[in-house]
């Protein structure tokens, strides 16, 4: 199994791409992604923004090296934009 993430602002081209993929491969459309390969995906459609976050991975690394209480790390993680 391989995953693919399509991100495009042209819905017509997106539909054509999906048609091509359906014709040539066995695929399953999982609809909009919120998480992929360890990256959280947040959208703000009204502002046309897309945010990608590795926050959970960063937390795991900090925990592994017993740095989760590090003030610099806390400050950086605290200032990651929250979309939900």
Biopython code that builds the backbone (N, CA, C, O; Angstrom):
import numpy as np
from Bio.PDB.StructureBuilder import StructureBuilder

atoms = [
    (1, "UNK", "N", (0.843, -1.178, 0.000)),
    (1, "UNK", "CA", (0.000, 0.000, 0.000)),
    (1, "UNK", "C", (0.892, 1.247, 0.000)),
    (1, "UNK", "O", (1.850, 1.340, 0.767)),
    (2, "UNK", "N", (0.568, 2.170, -0.847)),
    (2, "UNK", "CA", (1.238, 3.468, -0.892)),
    (2, "UNK", "C", (0.191, 4.548, -0.715)),
    (2, "UNK", "O", (-0.956, 4.390, -1.132)),
    (3, "UNK", "N", (0.583, 5.627, -0.104)),
    (3, "UNK", "CA", (-0.339, 6.754, 0.106)),
    (3, "UNK", "C", (0.077, 7.908, -0.776)),
    (3, "UNK", "O", (1.251, 8.076, -1.104)),
    (4, "UNK", "N", (-0.915, 8.704, -1.156)),
    (4, "UNK", "CA", (-0.651, 9.919, -1.917)),
    (4, "UNK", "C", (-1.559, 11.003, -1.356)),
    (4, "UNK", "O", (-2.710, 10.745, -1.004)),
    (5, "UNK", "N", (-1.043, 12.186, -1.281)),
    (5, "UNK", "CA", (-1.805, 13.327, -0.802)),
    (5, "UNK", "C", (-1.839, 14.363, -1.915)),
    (5, "UNK", "O", (-0.797, 14.855, -2.348)),
    (6, "UNK", "N", (-3.033, 14.688, -2.372)),
    (6, "UNK", "CA", (-3.187, 15.689, -3.424)),
    (6, "UNK", "C", (-3.594, 17.007, -2.789)),
    (6, "UNK", "O", (-4.562, 17.063, -2.031)),
    (7, "UNK", "N", (-2.865, 18.056, -3.094)),
    (7, "UNK", "CA", (-3.185, 19.390, -2.578)),
    (7, "UNK", "C", (-3.156, 20.354, -3.759)),
    (7, "UNK", "O", (-2.116, 20.562, -4.382)),
    (8, "UNK", "N", (-4.312, 20.937, -4.055)),
    (8, "UNK", "CA", (-4.419, 21.788, -5.228)),
    (8, "UNK", "C", (-5.563, 22.777, -5.033)),
    (8, "UNK", "O", (-6.528, 22.473, -4.333)),
    (9, "UNK", "N", (-5.467, 23.936, -5.635)),
    (9, "UNK", "CA", (-6.546, 24.914, -5.496)),
    (9, "UNK", "C", (-7.437, 24.958, -6.735)),
    (9, "UNK", "O", (-8.293, 25.836, -6.839)),
    (10, "UNK", "N", (-7.254, 24.032, -7.675)),
    (10, "UNK", "CA", (-8.059, 23.945, -8.894)),
    (10, "UNK", "C", (-8.891, 22.665, -8.830)),
    (10, "UNK", "O", (-8.383, 21.577, -9.102)),
    (11, "UNK", "N", (-10.179, 22.797, -8.468)),
    (11, "UNK", "CA", (-11.024, 21.611, -8.286)),
    (11, "UNK", "C", (-11.194, 20.813, -9.570)),
    (11, "UNK", "O", (-11.285, 19.586, -9.523)),
    (12, "UNK", "N", (-11.240, 21.487, -10.717)),
    (12, "UNK", "CA", (-11.353, 20.781, -11.993)),
    (12, "UNK", "C", (-10.158, 19.876, -12.241)),
    (12, "UNK", "O", (-10.313, 18.723, -12.643)),
    (13, "UNK", "N", (-8.971, 20.401, -11.999)),
    (13, "UNK", "CA", (-7.753, 19.614, -12.162)),
    (13, "UNK", "C", (-7.696, 18.477, -11.147)),
    (13, "UNK", "O", (-7.223, 17.385, -11.463)),
    (14, "UNK", "N", (-8.168, 18.725, -9.946)),
    (14, "UNK", "CA", (-8.221, 17.678, -8.925)),
    (14, "UNK", "C", (-9.120, 16.534, -9.393)),
    (14, "UNK", "O", (-8.746, 15.367, -9.284)),
    (15, "UNK", "N", (-10.303, 16.864, -9.913)),
    (15, "UNK", "CA", (-11.226, 15.824, -10.403)),
    (15, "UNK", "C", (-10.600, 15.030, -11.549)),
    (15, "UNK", "O", (-10.700, 13.804, -11.580)),
    (16, "UNK", "N", (-9.960, 15.715, -12.481)),
    (16, "UNK", "CA", (-9.308, 15.035, -13.603)),
    (16, "UNK", "C", (-8.189, 14.115, -13.118)),
    (16, "UNK", "O", (-8.037, 12.999, -13.616)),
    (17, "UNK", "N", (-7.417, 14.580, -12.159)),
    (17, "UNK", "CA", (-6.335, 13.766, -11.605)),
    (17, "UNK", "C", (-6.892, 12.521, -10.942)),
    (17, "UNK", "O", (-6.364, 11.424, -11.123)),
    (18, "UNK", "N", (-7.964, 12.693, -10.169)),
    (18, "UNK", "CA", (-8.590, 11.539, -9.506)),
    (18, "UNK", "C", (-9.142, 10.556, -10.534)),
    (18, "UNK", "O", (-8.992, 9.346, -10.366)),
    (19, "UNK", "N", (-9.779, 11.054, -11.593)),
    (19, "UNK", "CA", (-10.290, 10.173, -12.648)),
    (19, "UNK", "C", (-9.156, 9.355, -13.254)),
    (19, "UNK", "O", (-9.286, 8.146, -13.446)),
    (20, "UNK", "N", (-8.046, 10.021, -13.554)),
    (20, "UNK", "CA", (-6.886, 9.330, -14.115)),
    (20, "UNK", "C", (-6.410, 8.234, -13.160)),
    (20, "UNK", "O", (-6.154, 7.107, -13.583)),
    (21, "UNK", "N", (-6.296, 8.558, -11.898)),
    (21, "UNK", "CA", (-5.824, 7.582, -10.915)),
    (21, "UNK", "C", (-6.780, 6.406, -10.797)),
    (21, "UNK", "O", (-6.338, 5.258, -10.734)),
    (22, "UNK", "N", (-8.103, 6.673, -10.766)),
    (22, "UNK", "CA", (-9.097, 5.599, -10.696)),
    (22, "UNK", "C", (-9.014, 4.686, -11.915)),
    (22, "UNK", "O", (-9.157, 3.469, -11.790)),
    (23, "UNK", "N", (-8.783, 5.266, -13.099)),
    (23, "UNK", "CA", (-8.705, 4.466, -14.325)),
    (23, "UNK", "C", (-7.461, 3.583, -14.365)),
    (23, "UNK", "O", (-7.495, 2.491, -14.933)),
    (24, "UNK", "N", (-6.385, 4.038, -13.777)),
    (24, "UNK", "CA", (-5.107, 3.352, -13.913)),
    (24, "UNK", "C", (-4.627, 2.570, -12.695)),
    (24, "UNK", "O", (-3.698, 1.768, -12.791)),
    (25, "UNK", "N", (-5.256, 2.804, -11.565)),
    (25, "UNK", "CA", (-4.814, 2.145, -10.334)),
    (25, "UNK", "C", (-6.024, 1.768, -9.484)),
    (25, "UNK", "O", (-7.114, 2.319, -9.634)),
    (26, "UNK", "N", (-5.795, 0.818, -8.595)),
    (26, "UNK", "CA", (-6.809, 0.495, -7.595)),
    (26, "UNK", "C", (-6.619, 1.469, -6.446)),
    (26, "UNK", "O", (-5.641, 1.370, -5.705)),
    (27, "UNK", "N", (-7.536, 2.402, -6.293)),
    (27, "UNK", "CA", (-7.354, 3.408, -5.240)),
    (27, "UNK", "C", (-8.602, 3.517, -4.381)),
    (27, "UNK", "O", (-9.696, 3.101, -4.765)),
    (28, "UNK", "N", (-8.400, 4.082, -3.226)),
    (28, "UNK", "CA", (-9.488, 4.347, -2.284)),
    (28, "UNK", "C", (-9.334, 5.797, -1.837)),
    (28, "UNK", "O", (-8.299, 6.180, -1.292)),
    (29, "UNK", "N", (-10.359, 6.591, -2.068)),
    (29, "UNK", "CA", (-10.321, 8.004, -1.675)),
    (29, "UNK", "C", (-10.687, 8.113, -0.201)),
    (29, "UNK", "O", (-11.785, 7.736, 0.208)),
    (30, "UNK", "N", (-9.760, 8.631, 0.586)),
    (30, "UNK", "CA", (-9.973, 8.754, 2.035)),
    (30, "UNK", "C", (-10.502, 10.141, 2.411)),
    (30, "UNK", "O", (-10.552, 10.476, 3.595)),
    (31, "UNK", "N", (-10.887, 10.930, 1.449)),
    (31, "UNK", "CA", (-11.380, 12.307, 1.615)),
    (31, "UNK", "C", (-10.278, 13.211, 2.179)),
    (31, "UNK", "O", (-9.094, 12.936, 1.986)),
    (32, "UNK", "N", (-10.654, 14.263, 2.860)),
    (32, "UNK", "CA", (-9.670, 15.240, 3.348)),
    (32, "UNK", "C", (-8.806, 14.667, 4.457)),
    (32, "UNK", "O", (-9.293, 14.007, 5.375)),
    (33, "UNK", "N", (-7.530, 14.931, 4.351)),
    (33, "UNK", "CA", (-6.577, 14.433, 5.348)),
    (33, "UNK", "C", (-6.471, 15.406, 6.513)),
    (33, "UNK", "O", (-6.524, 16.623, 6.335)),
    (34, "UNK", "N", (-6.321, 14.848, 7.704)),
    (34, "UNK", "CA", (-6.044, 15.677, 8.876)),
    (34, "UNK", "C", (-4.718, 15.258, 9.505)),
    (34, "UNK", "O", (-4.188, 15.949, 10.375)),
    (35, "UNK", "N", (-4.187, 14.119, 9.057)),
    (35, "UNK", "CA", (-2.942, 13.590, 9.601)),
    (35, "UNK", "C", (-2.328, 12.664, 8.563)),
    (35, "UNK", "O", (-3.020, 11.796, 8.030)),
    (36, "UNK", "N", (-1.049, 12.831, 8.267)),
    (36, "UNK", "CA", (-0.376, 11.937, 7.322)),
    (36, "UNK", "C", (1.113, 11.914, 7.617)),
    (36, "UNK", "O", (1.724, 12.956, 7.854)),
    (37, "UNK", "N", (1.688, 10.733, 7.600)),
    (37, "UNK", "CA", (3.103, 10.466, 7.896)),
    (37, "UNK", "C", (3.626, 11.291, 9.075)),
    (37, "UNK", "O", (4.712, 11.868, 9.014)),
    (38, "UNK", "N", (2.846, 11.333, 10.131)),
    (38, "UNK", "CA", (3.276, 12.024, 11.343)),
    (38, "UNK", "C", (3.081, 13.525, 11.334)),
    (38, "UNK", "O", (3.521, 14.212, 12.256)),
    (39, "UNK", "N", (2.431, 14.040, 10.315)),
    (39, "UNK", "CA", (2.217, 15.483, 10.209)),
    (39, "UNK", "C", (0.733, 15.791, 10.350)),
    (39, "UNK", "O", (-0.095, 15.252, 9.616)),
    (40, "UNK", "N", (0.404, 16.660, 11.298)),
    (40, "UNK", "CA", (-0.986, 17.106, 11.446)),
    (40, "UNK", "C", (-1.262, 18.206, 10.421)),
    (40, "UNK", "O", (-0.421, 19.070, 10.174)),
    (41, "UNK", "N", (-2.452, 18.155, 9.834)),
    (41, "UNK", "CA", (-2.824, 19.117, 8.803)),
    (41, "UNK", "C", (-4.033, 19.914, 9.289)),
    (41, "UNK", "O", (-5.073, 19.341, 9.614)),
    (42, "UNK", "N", (-3.889, 21.231, 9.335)),
    (42, "UNK", "CA", (-4.974, 22.119, 9.750)),
    (42, "UNK", "C", (-5.271, 23.089, 8.612)),
    (42, "UNK", "O", (-4.354, 23.558, 7.937)),
    (43, "UNK", "N", (-6.544, 23.389, 8.399)),
    (43, "UNK", "CA", (-6.941, 24.325, 7.347)),
    (43, "UNK", "C", (-7.746, 25.472, 7.920)),
    (43, "UNK", "O", (-8.515, 25.298, 8.866)),
    (44, "UNK", "N", (-7.566, 26.628, 7.348)),
    (44, "UNK", "CA", (-8.430, 27.774, 7.617)),
    (44, "UNK", "C", (-8.911, 28.235, 6.249)),
    (44, "UNK", "O", (-8.278, 29.067, 5.598)),
    (45, "UNK", "N", (-10.042, 27.679, 5.824)),
    (45, "UNK", "CA", (-10.545, 27.939, 4.471)),
    (45, "UNK", "C", (-10.914, 29.403, 4.258)),
    (45, "UNK", "O", (-10.719, 29.936, 3.166)),
    (46, "UNK", "N", (-11.441, 30.050, 5.280)),
    (46, "UNK", "CA", (-11.845, 31.447, 5.103)),
    (46, "UNK", "C", (-10.654, 32.343, 4.788)),
    (46, "UNK", "O", (-10.795, 33.338, 4.077)),
    (47, "UNK", "N", (-9.482, 31.996, 5.314)),
    (47, "UNK", "CA", (-8.274, 32.777, 5.047)),
    (47, "UNK", "C", (-7.401, 32.134, 3.974)),
    (47, "UNK", "O", (-6.378, 32.697, 3.581)),
    (48, "UNK", "N", (-7.807, 30.950, 3.499)),
    (48, "UNK", "CA", (-7.025, 30.260, 2.475)),
    (48, "UNK", "C", (-5.676, 29.771, 2.978)),
    (48, "UNK", "O", (-4.690, 29.789, 2.241)),
    (49, "UNK", "N", (-5.631, 29.333, 4.234)),
    (49, "UNK", "CA", (-4.364, 28.913, 4.832)),
    (49, "UNK", "C", (-4.341, 27.420, 5.113)),
    (49, "UNK", "O", (-5.372, 26.809, 5.394)),
    (50, "UNK", "N", (-3.157, 26.848, 5.034)),
    (50, "UNK", "CA", (-2.922, 25.446, 5.344)),
    (50, "UNK", "C", (-1.726, 25.394, 6.292)),
    (50, "UNK", "O", (-0.656, 25.918, 5.983)),
    (51, "UNK", "N", (-1.915, 24.762, 7.439)),
    (51, "UNK", "CA", (-0.840, 24.633, 8.424)),
    (51, "UNK", "C", (-0.440, 23.173, 8.529)),
    (51, "UNK", "O", (-1.295, 22.286, 8.530)),
    (52, "UNK", "N", (0.859, 22.923, 8.617)),
    (52, "UNK", "CA", (1.397, 21.589, 8.836)),
    (52, "UNK", "C", (2.149, 21.609, 10.156)),
    (52, "UNK", "O", (2.944, 22.515, 10.409)),
    (53, "UNK", "N", (1.898, 20.604, 11.004)),
    (53, "UNK", "CA", (2.513, 20.596, 12.330)),
    (53, "UNK", "C", (3.149, 19.244, 12.640)),
    (53, "UNK", "O", (2.555, 18.193, 12.399)),
    (54, "UNK", "N", (4.344, 19.290, 13.169)),
    (54, "UNK", "CA", (5.052, 18.108, 13.661)),
    (54, "UNK", "C", (5.029, 18.087, 15.189)),
    (54, "UNK", "O", (5.870, 17.443, 15.817)),
    (55, "UNK", "N", (4.083, 18.780, 15.776)),
    (55, "UNK", "CA", (4.041, 18.944, 17.236)),
    (55, "UNK", "C", (4.092, 17.603, 17.974)),
    (55, "UNK", "O", (4.839, 17.471, 18.944)),
    (56, "UNK", "N", (3.315, 16.607, 17.537)),
    (56, "UNK", "CA", (3.304, 15.332, 18.259)),
    (56, "UNK", "C", (4.660, 14.626, 18.168)),
    (56, "UNK", "O", (5.106, 14.010, 19.136)),
    (57, "UNK", "N", (5.314, 14.717, 17.009)),
    (57, "UNK", "CA", (6.650, 14.134, 16.859)),
    (57, "UNK", "C", (7.652, 14.851, 17.765)),
    (57, "UNK", "O", (8.464, 14.209, 18.431)),
    (58, "UNK", "N", (7.591, 16.173, 17.784)),
    (58, "UNK", "CA", (8.494, 16.956, 18.630)),
    (58, "UNK", "C", (8.304, 16.571, 20.094)),
    (58, "UNK", "O", (9.278, 16.410, 20.829)),
    (59, "UNK", "N", (7.045, 16.424, 20.517)),
    (59, "UNK", "CA", (6.769, 16.017, 21.903)),
    (59, "UNK", "C", (7.367, 14.651, 22.211)),
    (59, "UNK", "O", (7.917, 14.452, 23.295)),
    (60, "UNK", "N", (7.271, 13.702, 21.273)),
    (60, "UNK", "CA", (7.841, 12.359, 21.484)),
    (60, "UNK", "C", (9.361, 12.432, 21.630)),
    (60, "UNK", "O", (9.935, 11.774, 22.497)),
    (61, "UNK", "N", (10.004, 13.224, 20.791)),
    (61, "UNK", "CA", (11.462, 13.362, 20.861)),
    (61, "UNK", "C", (11.862, 14.006, 22.192)),
    (61, "UNK", "O", (12.794, 13.543, 22.850)),
    (62, "UNK", "N", (11.164, 15.064, 22.583)),
    (62, "UNK", "CA", (11.472, 15.725, 23.859)),
    (62, "UNK", "C", (11.291, 14.764, 25.029)),
    (62, "UNK", "O", (12.100, 14.749, 25.957)),
    (63, "UNK", "N", (10.232, 13.967, 24.983)),
    (63, "UNK", "CA", (9.979, 12.998, 26.047)),
    (63, "UNK", "C", (11.084, 11.939, 26.076)),
    (63, "UNK", "O", (11.573, 11.575, 27.145)),
    (64, "UNK", "N", (11.469, 11.452, 24.904)),
    (64, "UNK", "CA", (12.509, 10.417, 24.806)),
    (64, "UNK", "C", (13.815, 10.872, 25.444)),
    (64, "UNK", "O", (14.488, 10.088, 26.114)),
    (65, "UNK", "N", (14.174, 12.131, 25.241)),
    (65, "UNK", "CA", (15.420, 12.659, 25.782)),
    (65, "UNK", "C", (15.217, 13.414, 27.098)),
    (65, "UNK", "O", (16.086, 14.159, 27.550)),
    (66, "UNK", "N", (14.052, 13.201, 27.690)),
    (66, "UNK", "CA", (13.704, 13.792, 28.987)),
    (66, "UNK", "C", (13.885, 15.313, 28.991)),
    (66, "UNK", "O", (14.443, 15.890, 29.924)),
    (67, "UNK", "N", (13.403, 15.933, 27.933)),
    (67, "UNK", "CA", (13.505, 17.379, 27.802)),
    (67, "UNK", "C", (12.135, 18.042, 27.780)),
    (67, "UNK", "O", (12.031, 19.226, 27.458)),
    (68, "UNK", "N", (11.087, 17.304, 28.116)),
    (68, "UNK", "CA", (9.748, 17.864, 27.990)),
    (68, "UNK", "C", (9.494, 19.056, 28.909)),
    (68, "UNK", "O", (8.533, 19.796, 28.699)),
    (69, "UNK", "N", (10.331, 19.254, 29.915)),
    (69, "UNK", "CA", (10.154, 20.410, 30.799)),
    (69, "UNK", "C", (11.096, 21.556, 30.425)),
    (69, "UNK", "O", (11.116, 22.582, 31.104)),
    (70, "UNK", "N", (11.855, 21.397, 29.378)),
    (70, "UNK", "CA", (12.774, 22.431, 28.917)),
    (70, "UNK", "C", (11.981, 23.693, 28.560)),
    (70, "UNK", "O", (11.051, 23.631, 27.756)),
    (71, "UNK", "N", (12.339, 24.824, 29.147)),
    (71, "UNK", "CA", (11.578, 26.065, 28.948)),
    (71, "UNK", "C", (11.582, 26.545, 27.500)),
    (71, "UNK", "O", (10.566, 27.038, 27.012)),
    (72, "UNK", "N", (12.709, 26.407, 26.810)),
    (72, "UNK", "CA", (12.771, 26.827, 25.409)),
    (72, "UNK", "C", (11.817, 25.977, 24.579)),
    (72, "UNK", "O", (11.057, 26.506, 23.768)),
    (73, "UNK", "N", (11.854, 24.667, 24.777)),
    (73, "UNK", "CA", (10.970, 23.769, 24.037)),
    (73, "UNK", "C", (9.516, 24.097, 24.331)),
    (73, "UNK", "O", (8.688, 24.128, 23.421)),
    (74, "UNK", "N", (9.205, 24.338, 25.587)),
    (74, "UNK", "CA", (7.834, 24.663, 25.972)),
    (74, "UNK", "C", (7.381, 25.950, 25.273)),
    (74, "UNK", "O", (6.258, 26.027, 24.774)),
    (75, "UNK", "N", (8.241, 26.938, 25.242)),
    (75, "UNK", "CA", (7.907, 28.210, 24.602)),
    (75, "UNK", "C", (7.644, 28.012, 23.109)),
    (75, "UNK", "O", (6.676, 28.552, 22.574)),
    (76, "UNK", "N", (8.499, 27.241, 22.436)),
    (76, "UNK", "CA", (8.325, 26.995, 21.000)),
    (76, "UNK", "C", (7.028, 26.255, 20.744)),
    (76, "UNK", "O", (6.255, 26.651, 19.872)),
    (77, "UNK", "N", (6.773, 25.188, 21.487)),
    (77, "UNK", "CA", (5.560, 24.395, 21.274)),
    (77, "UNK", "C", (4.303, 25.191, 21.619)),
    (77, "UNK", "O", (3.266, 25.031, 20.974)),
    (78, "UNK", "N", (4.395, 26.038, 22.621)),
    (78, "UNK", "CA", (3.232, 26.827, 23.048)),
    (78, "UNK", "C", (2.807, 27.815, 21.955)),
    (78, "UNK", "O", (1.629, 28.156, 21.852)),
    (79, "UNK", "N", (3.755, 28.270, 21.148)),
    (79, "UNK", "CA", (3.465, 29.279, 20.141)),
    (79, "UNK", "C", (3.110, 28.729, 18.768)),
    (79, "UNK", "O", (2.976, 29.497, 17.816)),
    (80, "UNK", "N", (2.953, 27.401, 18.646)),
    (80, "UNK", "CA", (2.501, 26.827, 17.378)),
    (80, "UNK", "C", (1.030, 27.211, 17.201)),
    (80, "UNK", "O", (0.241, 27.044, 18.131)),
    (81, "UNK", "N", (0.648, 27.719, 16.031)),
    (81, "UNK", "CA", (-0.758, 28.150, 15.831)),
    (81, "UNK", "C", (-1.733, 27.016, 16.082)),
    (81, "UNK", "O", (-1.500, 25.882, 15.665)),
    (82, "UNK", "N", (-2.808, 27.317, 16.753)),
    (82, "UNK", "CA", (-3.871, 26.345, 17.001)),
    (82, "UNK", "C", (-5.021, 26.657, 16.081)),
    (82, "UNK", "O", (-5.536, 27.775, 16.078)),
    (83, "UNK", "N", (-5.434, 25.668, 15.293)),
    (83, "UNK", "CA", (-6.497, 25.874, 14.322)),
    (83, "UNK", "C", (-7.806, 25.231, 14.740)),
    (83, "UNK", "O", (-8.843, 25.502, 14.135)),
    (84, "UNK", "N", (-7.784, 24.383, 15.763)),
    (84, "UNK", "CA", (-9.013, 23.718, 16.185)),
    (84, "UNK", "C", (-9.373, 24.087, 17.588)),
    (84, "UNK", "O", (-10.384, 23.617, 18.110)),
]
sb = StructureBuilder()
sb.init_structure("model")
sb.init_model(0)
sb.init_chain("A")
sb.init_seg("    ")
for serial, (resi, resn, name, xyz) in enumerate(atoms, 1):
    if name == "N":
        sb.init_residue(resn, " ", resi, " ")
    sb.init_atom(name, np.array(xyz, "f"), 0.0, 1.0, " ", f" {name:<3s}", serial, name[0])
structure = sb.get_structure()
